[in-house]
Amino acid sequence: MNTLQISYFLSIVEHRTFSKASEENYVSQPTISKHIRNLEAELGTKLFDRTKTPIELTSIGEVYYKLFSDFISELERIQELGRKQHASFEGRIRIGILSGWKLPSILTDLLIEFQENHP
C-alpha cells in the first residue's frame, strides 16, 4: 500500500466515480482501477460496491475511508511542520584552521568556495 493508492481511493470517494477521480488525478481510468484493485488485494477486502451507480463504499470501505482520511491529514500536517522546520533552519558554521596546518589544496579550495557561497 502506498500514498498514491490512498489518494486515489479518497478521490474516488469524493467524486463517487472512477472516471472523475482519474480526470482529477490526470491518469487514465484503468490506471485508477488497477491501483484500487491492488489496494483491495493487499487489504484482502472490497472497498467499493461497484454494482450501484454512483458507486458506494462497502462497510469496511467506510472504515478505511476514515483511517485513510486521518492518515493523509496527519501526513500533510507533518510535512508542513518539516517544511517550516527546514525553512527556519539557519545557523553559522565557524571553521578554524591553524596557520601551521598543511591541508590538501582541494580541502582549502572547498572551504573557500563554501565561504563564498554561504557568507
C-alpha positions as CSV (number, residue, x, y, z in Angstrom):
1,M,0.0,0.0,0.0
2,N,1.3,3.5,-0.8
3,T,0.1,7.1,-0.5
4,L,-0.8,7.2,-4.2
5,Q,-3.3,4.3,-3.8
6,I,-4.7,6.0,-0.8
7,S,-5.0,9.3,-2.6
8,Y,-6.8,7.6,-5.5
9,F,-9.1,5.9,-3.1
10,L,-10.0,9.2,-1.4
11,S,-10.5,10.9,-4.7
12,I,-12.9,8.1,-5.8
13,V,-14.9,8.5,-2.6
14,E,-15.1,12.3,-3.1
15,H,-16.3,12.1,-6.8
16,R,-18.2,8.8,-6.5
17,T,-16.9,7.6,-9.8
18,F,-13.6,6.2,-11.1
19,S,-13.7,8.4,-14.2
20,K,-13.9,11.7,-12.4
21,A,-11.2,10.6,-10.0
22,S,-9.0,9.7,-13.0
23,E,-9.6,13.2,-14.5
24,E,-8.8,14.9,-11.3
25,N,-5.5,13.0,-11.0
26,Y,-4.6,13.2,-14.7
27,V,-4.4,9.5,-15.1
28,S,-6.4,7.0,-17.1
29,Q,-9.4,5.3,-15.6
30,P,-7.8,1.9,-16.0
31,T,-4.8,3.2,-14.0
32,I,-7.1,4.2,-11.1
33,S,-8.9,0.9,-11.3
34,K,-5.6,-1.1,-11.2
35,H,-4.4,0.8,-8.2
36,I,-7.6,0.2,-6.3
37,R,-7.6,-3.5,-7.3
38,N,-4.1,-3.8,-5.9
39,L,-5.1,-1.9,-2.7
40,E,-8.1,-4.2,-2.3
41,A,-5.9,-7.2,-2.8
42,E,-3.4,-6.1,-0.3
43,L,-6.2,-5.3,2.3
44,G,-8.0,-8.5,1.5
45,T,-11.4,-6.8,1.1
46,K,-13.6,-4.9,-1.4
47,L,-13.7,-1.2,-0.7
48,F,-16.5,-0.3,-3.1
49,D,-19.8,-1.7,-4.1
50,R,-19.5,-1.3,-7.9
51,T,-23.0,-2.6,-8.6
52,K,-24.5,0.7,-7.6
53,T,-24.4,4.0,-9.6
54,P,-22.8,6.1,-8.3
55,I,-20.5,3.7,-6.6
56,E,-20.7,3.3,-2.8
57,L,-18.3,2.3,-0.1
58,T,-18.7,-1.1,1.5
59,S,-19.0,-1.1,5.2
60,I,-15.3,-1.9,5.6
61,G,-14.6,0.7,2.9
62,E,-16.1,3.3,5.2
63,V,-13.8,2.2,8.0
64,Y,-10.8,2.5,5.7
65,Y,-12.1,5.9,4.4
66,K,-11.9,7.3,8.0
67,L,-8.5,5.8,8.6
68,F,-7.1,7.0,5.3
69,S,-8.5,10.5,5.7
70,D,-7.0,10.8,9.1
71,F,-3.7,9.4,7.8
72,I,-3.5,11.8,4.9
73,S,-4.4,14.8,7.1
74,E,-1.7,13.8,9.6
75,L,0.8,13.3,6.9
76,E,0.1,16.7,5.4
77,R,0.5,18.3,8.9
78,I,3.8,16.5,9.5
79,Q,5.1,17.6,6.0
80,E,4.2,21.2,6.7
81,L,6.0,21.0,10.1
82,G,9.0,19.7,8.2
83,R,8.9,22.5,5.7
84,K,8.6,25.1,8.4
85,Q,11.5,23.5,10.3
86,H,13.7,23.4,7.3
87,A,12.8,27.0,6.3
88,S,13.7,28.2,9.8
89,F,17.0,26.4,10.0
90,E,19.7,28.9,10.0
91,G,23.0,29.0,11.7
92,R,26.6,29.8,11.5
93,I,29.4,27.5,11.0
94,R,32.9,28.5,12.0
95,I,35.8,26.5,10.9
96,G,39.2,27.4,12.2
97,I,42.5,26.4,10.7
98,L,45.8,26.8,12.4
99,S,48.3,28.6,10.4
100,G,50.8,25.8,10.6
101,W,48.5,23.2,9.2
102,K,49.3,21.7,5.8
103,L,45.9,21.0,4.3
104,P,45.4,19.5,0.9
105,S,44.7,22.2,-1.7
106,I,41.4,20.6,-2.6
107,L,40.2,21.0,1.0
108,T,41.2,24.6,1.2
109,D,39.6,25.3,-2.2
110,L,36.4,23.7,-1.0
111,L,36.4,25.7,2.2
112,I,36.9,28.9,0.2
113,E,34.1,28.0,-2.2
114,F,31.8,27.2,0.7
115,Q,32.6,30.5,2.3
116,E,31.9,32.4,-0.9
117,N,28.5,30.5,-1.5
118,H,27.4,30.8,2.1
119,P,28.8,34.0,3.6
